[in-house]
Amino acid sequence: LTGGISGLVGAILVRPRAGRFEGNAASFEAHNLPLAVLGTLFLWVGWFGFNAGSLGAMRNGLEASLAAHVAMNTLLSGA
């Protein structure tokens, strides 16, 4: 609740960009697709590092199996 209210107050204080919602909508330039894909890849690798790496170590078969399970869940959650 605090974060939502803070975001609302910030959006009200900052206001929309001047000229953003004026003119022809067809003149809006597309985003950079390669950078969007690269950012997604960075997030995906970071999620694998955080989720599977949060186990700490793989000292035995049970911990290795758990790390594999966590990695598979991380992979499937993005689908």
Secondary structure, DSSP 8 states (H G I E B T S, - for coil): -HHHHHHHHHHHHH---TTTTSS-GGG-----HHHHHHHHHHHHHHHHHHHHHTT----SHHHHHHHHHHHHHHHHHT-
